[in-house]
Amino acid sequence: MGALLARLSVLCVVILLLIALLRRWRLPYLVAPFKVFFVALYFVSVGLMIDLRYIADHWLSIAAITGTVLASNSLLSAVVFRGMGMSWRESWWAGALLSQTGELGLLACSLAAAWGMIDEGIYKLAVAVTSLALLVSTGWTSILRTILVRKNRGAAPGRKTRVLHQVEKR
């Protein structure tokens, strides 16, 4: 079953990349229905990978690991963006946007489990953490956006950063 889900995930990612390529050729009206279908199919395959009993038994460790992943990814990304010359506010915002582990993590875990490189417990933990990170990353970015916009309102009028100015418009 794991090998089938891994192949399905790989297929969905390849098709989504092809759709992105076709959109680049200015054919969005042709690929829009396919994109919706394959994005839905991808998330159905992710849902099939999740073991709800495992999550119920280990919910505290999964929540703690997910929070650690989001916070550490945000922090590391913010430090890298700051090193590239962005302001701290822009760096934190960019770090929040890049904080989730993402779909590639699910794909890598599925392939590693299918090839016997990791055991079933690690696979279930990785799938649970990655899925929860995908689920809560929108809330995480909203919280950081709220904090950054509040701090930015007290700044001098000429000191607004371009990223946060765009965030306030939303």
Contacts in CASP RR format, 6 or more apart in sequence:
PFRMAT RR
TARGET T0000
AUTHOR 0000-0000-0000
METHOD contacts of the structure
MODEL  1
MGALLARLSVLCVVILLLIALLRRWRLPYLVAPFKVFFVALYFVSVGLMI
DLRYIADHWLSIAAITGTVLASNSLLSAVVFRGMGMSWRESWWAGALLSQ
TGELGLLACSLAAAWGMIDEGIYKLAVAVTSLALLVSTGWTSILRTILVR
KNRGAAPGRKTRVLHQVEKR
2 49 0 8 1.000
2 110 0 8 1.000
2 113 0 8 1.000
2 114 0 8 1.000
3 114 0 8 1.000
5 45 0 8 1.000
5 48 0 8 1.000
5 49 0 8 1.000
5 110 0 8 1.000
6 107 0 8 1.000
6 110 0 8 1.000
6 111 0 8 1.000
6 113 0 8 1.000
6 114 0 8 1.000
8 41 0 8 1.000
8 45 0 8 1.000
9 42 0 8 1.000
9 45 0 8 1.000
9 46 0 8 1.000
9 103 0 8 1.000
9 106 0 8 1.000
9 107 0 8 1.000
9 110 0 8 1.000
10 107 0 8 1.000
10 111 0 8 1.000
12 38 0 8 1.000
12 41 0 8 1.000
12 42 0 8 1.000
12 45 0 8 1.000
13 42 0 8 1.000
13 103 0 8 1.000
13 107 0 8 1.000
15 34 0 8 1.000
15 38 0 8 1.000
16 35 0 8 1.000
16 38 0 8 1.000
16 39 0 8 1.000
16 42 0 8 1.000
19 31 0 8 1.000
19 34 0 8 1.000
19 35 0 8 1.000
19 38 0 8 1.000
22 30 0 8 1.000
22 31 0 8 1.000
23 31 0 8 1.000
42 103 0 8 1.000
46 106 0 8 1.000
46 127 0 8 1.000
46 131 0 8 1.000
46 134 0 8 1.000
47 131 0 8 1.000
49 106 0 8 1.000
49 110 0 8 1.000
49 127 0 8 1.000
49 131 0 8 1.000
50 127 0 8 1.000
50 128 0 8 1.000
50 131 0 8 1.000
51 124 0 8 1.000
51 127 0 8 1.000
51 128 0 8 1.000
54 121 0 8 1.000
54 124 0 8 1.000
54 125 0 8 1.000
54 128 0 8 1.000
55 62 0 8 1.000
55 128 0 8 1.000
58 125 0 8 1.000
58 128 0 8 1.000
61 125 0 8 1.000
62 125 0 8 1.000
62 128 0 8 1.000
62 129 0 8 1.000
62 132 0 8 1.000
63 132 0 8 1.000
65 125 0 8 1.000
65 129 0 8 1.000
66 129 0 8 1.000
66 132 0 8 1.000
66 133 0 8 1.000
66 136 0 8 1.000
67 133 0 8 1.000
69 99 0 8 1.000
69 101 0 8 1.000
69 129 0 8 1.000
69 133 0 8 1.000
70 99 0 8 1.000
70 100 0 8 1.000
70 133 0 8 1.000
70 136 0 8 1.000
70 137 0 8 1.000
70 140 0 8 1.000
71 99 0 8 1.000
73 95 0 8 1.000
73 98 0 8 1.000
73 99 0 8 1.000
73 100 0 8 1.000
73 101 0 8 1.000
74 92 0 8 1.000
74 95 0 8 1.000
74 96 0 8 1.000
74 98 0 8 1.000
74 99 0 8 1.000
74 140 0 8 1.000
74 144 0 8 1.000
77 91 0 8 1.000
77 94 0 8 1.000
77 95 0 8 1.000
77 98 0 8 1.000
77 99 0 8 1.000
78 88 0 8 1.000
78 91 0 8 1.000
78 92 0 8 1.000
78 94 0 8 1.000
78 95 0 8 1.000
79 91 0 8 1.000
81 90 0 8 1.000
81 91 0 8 1.000
81 94 0 8 1.000
81 95 0 8 1.000
82 88 0 8 1.000
82 91 0 8 1.000
83 91 0 8 1.000
86 94 0 8 1.000
86 163 0 8 1.000
87 161 0 8 1.000
89 148 0 8 1.000
89 151 0 8 1.000
89 152 0 8 1.000
89 161 0 8 1.000
89 163 0 8 1.000
89 164 0 8 1.000
90 161 0 8 1.000
90 162 0 8 1.000
90 163 0 8 1.000
90 164 0 8 1.000
92 144 0 8 1.000
92 148 0 8 1.000
93 144 0 8 1.000
93 145 0 8 1.000
93 148 0 8 1.000
93 163 0 8 1.000
93 164 0 8 1.000
93 167 0 8 1.000
94 163 0 8 1.000
96 140 0 8 1.000
96 141 0 8 1.000
96 144 0 8 1.000
96 145 0 8 1.000
97 141 0 8 1.000
99 133 0 8 1.000
99 137 0 8 1.000
99 140 0 8 1.000
99 141 0 8 1.000
100 130 0 8 1.000
100 133 0 8 1.000
100 134 0 8 1.000
100 137 0 8 1.000
101 129 0 8 1.000
101 130 0 8 1.000
101 133 0 8 1.000
101 134 0 8 1.000
102 130 0 8 1.000
102 133 0 8 1.000
102 134 0 8 1.000
103 134 0 8 1.000
105 126 0 8 1.000
105 130 0 8 1.000
106 126 0 8 1.000
106 127 0 8 1.000
106 130 0 8 1.000
106 131 0 8 1.000
109 118 0 8 1.000
109 123 0 8 1.000
109 126 0 8 1.000
109 127 0 8 1.000
109 130 0 8 1.000
110 123 0 8 1.000
110 127 0 8 1.000
112 118 0 8 1.000
112 123 0 8 1.000
113 120 0 8 1.000
113 123 0 8 1.000
118 126 0 8 1.000
145 167 0 8 1.000
148 164 0 8 1.000
148 167 0 8 1.000
149 164 0 8 1.000
149 167 0 8 1.000
149 168 0 8 1.000
152 160 0 8 1.000
152 161 0 8 1.000
152 164 0 8 1.000
152 168 0 8 1.000
END
